[in-house]
């Protein structure tokens, strides 16, 4: 039998002391309080960027033919239509000329207009006739005779007559059309106009002169 020695009072064997220390250290690890700190939150972001927004344009232009119907681009202006003229007009004589309206913008519009004169020098008076204007949608202008041969005559072949009336200084005397005309972007509308001195024009109109004005107004579809 081996020799067993009891420990002395107050004396702890080395092996026991080590095990107790290790046990205390292990308990300290498991019993340590959780660490307190700031949590990290993940984030993300996204941006939606639209395409380009572009305002449309409403632009009525005019000219004597389809090829040159881009005069007066942008807002307003006056087109000097020099070939719409006749000198030494006699009662019953007339002249025919075309004019073209173009939608030079990017949106459909409707248009109409007024036909009047700058003064009443050739206006009708009472039962006696004066200057008269006929406006057609479409039509081909034809002119017969000359001032030399006598009795000049203008007409619009194949057009749809919109208005035929005496004109004066009043802007409401003659409208281009009884109803507004719709025109798509890039489209053109040919008009034919006949200017006539009435057969009943009195002697008092001899030598008188005036200027014809065709004022066109366009507005967007749906506008009052």
DOLUMLUM-805676 format. One line per 8 residues: number of its first residue (from 1); for each residue x, y, z of C-alpha. Coordinates in steps of 0.25 Angstrom, whole numbers, plus 5000, padded with zeros to 4 digits. Example, Ala and Ser with C-alpha at 12.3 -4.5 7.8 and 13.67 -1.06 7.14 Angstrom:
% residues 2
1 = 5049,4982,5031  5055,4996,5029
This chain:
% residues 224
1 = 5000,5000,5000  5004,5014,4997  5007,5024,5007  4995,5034,5009  4998,5047,5015  4987,5055,5020  4988,5070,5017  4991,5079,5029
9 = 4981,5088,5034  4981,5101,5026  4990,5095,5015  4984,5093,5001  4991,5083,4992  4996,5089,4979  4987,5081,4970  4975,5085,4977
17 = 4978,5099,4977  4980,5099,4962  4967,5092,4959  4960,5103,4968  4966,5114,4960  4963,5108,4947  4949,5106,4951  4948,5121,4956
25 = 4953,5125,4943  4944,5117,4935  4932,5122,4943  4937,5136,4940  4937,5134,4925  4923,5129,4925  4917,5139,4934  4923,5151,4927
33 = 4912,5161,4924  4909,5164,4909  4916,5176,4902  4908,5188,4901  4910,5197,4888  4903,5203,4875  4897,5194,4865  4900,5197,4850
41 = 4888,5198,4841  4890,5196,4826  4884,5206,4817  4882,5207,4802  4876,5218,4792  4872,5219,4778  4869,5231,4769  4859,5231,4758
49 = 4862,5241,4747  4852,5244,4736  4854,5246,4721  4854,5260,4715  4841,5268,4716  4839,5277,4704  4828,5287,4701  4822,5287,4688
57 = 4820,5298,4678  4808,5304,4671  4813,5311,4659  4805,5316,4647  4813,5320,4634  4808,5325,4621  4813,5326,4607  4808,5327,4592
65 = 4811,5312,4589  4813,5300,4597  4828,5300,4594  4830,5314,4601  4819,5313,4611  4829,5314,4623  4829,5330,4624  4827,5336,4637
73 = 4832,5325,4646  4829,5328,4661  4819,5337,4667  4812,5347,4658  4817,5355,4646  4812,5361,4633  4815,5354,4620  4815,5364,4608
81 = 4808,5356,4597  4812,5365,4585  4806,5357,4574  4792,5358,4580  4790,5371,4573  4783,5377,4561  4784,5391,4555  4773,5399,4548
89 = 4762,5390,4552  4749,5391,4544  4735,5387,4549  4734,5372,4546  4749,5370,4546  4755,5360,4555  4768,5353,4559  4771,5340,4565
97 = 4783,5336,4574  4786,5324,4583  4791,5325,4598  4796,5314,4606  4795,5312,4621  4805,5302,4628  4805,5296,4642  4820,5298,4644
105 = 4819,5294,4659  4818,5281,4666  4804,5281,4670  4790,5280,4663  4783,5294,4662  4770,5300,4657  4770,5313,4650  4762,5323,4643
113 = 4763,5338,4640  4757,5351,4635  4757,5358,4622  4756,5373,4621  4762,5385,4615  4771,5396,4620  4760,5407,4616  4746,5408,4610
121 = 4751,5414,4597  4746,5402,4589  4735,5398,4599  4720,5395,4594  4710,5407,4597  4696,5404,4598  4691,5396,4586  4704,5399,4578
129 = 4715,5389,4579  4729,5390,4582  4741,5381,4585  4737,5366,4586  4745,5354,4591  4743,5339,4589  4751,5329,4597  4752,5315,4593
137 = 4758,5303,4600  4767,5296,4590  4766,5300,4575  4775,5304,4564  4775,5319,4561  4774,5323,4546  4774,5336,4540  4769,5340,4526
145 = 4772,5353,4518  4781,5364,4522  4779,5379,4524  4783,5381,4509  4773,5371,4504  4762,5376,4514  4753,5369,4523  4762,5362,4532
153 = 4756,5350,4539  4761,5341,4550  4755,5328,4556  4758,5316,4565  4756,5303,4558  4753,5291,4566  4752,5298,4580  4742,5298,4590
161 = 4735,5311,4592  4736,5316,4607  4732,5330,4606  4728,5341,4595  4725,5354,4601  4727,5369,4599  4739,5374,4608  4741,5387,4616
169 = 4749,5392,4627  4742,5383,4637  4750,5371,4642  4737,5363,4643  4732,5365,4629  4738,5353,4623  4743,5340,4630  4753,5331,4623
177 = 4744,5319,4626  4730,5318,4632  4736,5307,4641  4750,5306,4647  4760,5298,4639  4768,5287,4646  4782,5285,4642  4792,5274,4647
185 = 4807,5277,4649  4814,5278,4636  4801,5279,4628  4798,5290,4618  4784,5295,4613  4784,5302,4600  4774,5314,4598  4770,5321,4585
193 = 4765,5335,4586  4757,5343,4576  4757,5358,4577  4746,5364,4568  4741,5378,4566  4726,5377,4565  4719,5380,4552  4710,5390,4559
201 = 4722,5398,4565  4718,5413,4563  4726,5424,4556  4730,5430,4570  4740,5418,4572  4748,5422,4559  4763,5424,4563  4760,5419,4578
209 = 4770,5409,4584  4771,5400,4596  4779,5388,4601  4773,5375,4605  4777,5369,4618  4775,5354,4621  4778,5352,4636  4779,5338,4641
217 = 4778,5332,4655  4782,5319,4660  4779,5312,4674  4781,5299,4680  4771,5288,4678  4761,5289,4690  4763,5304,4693  4751,5313,4694
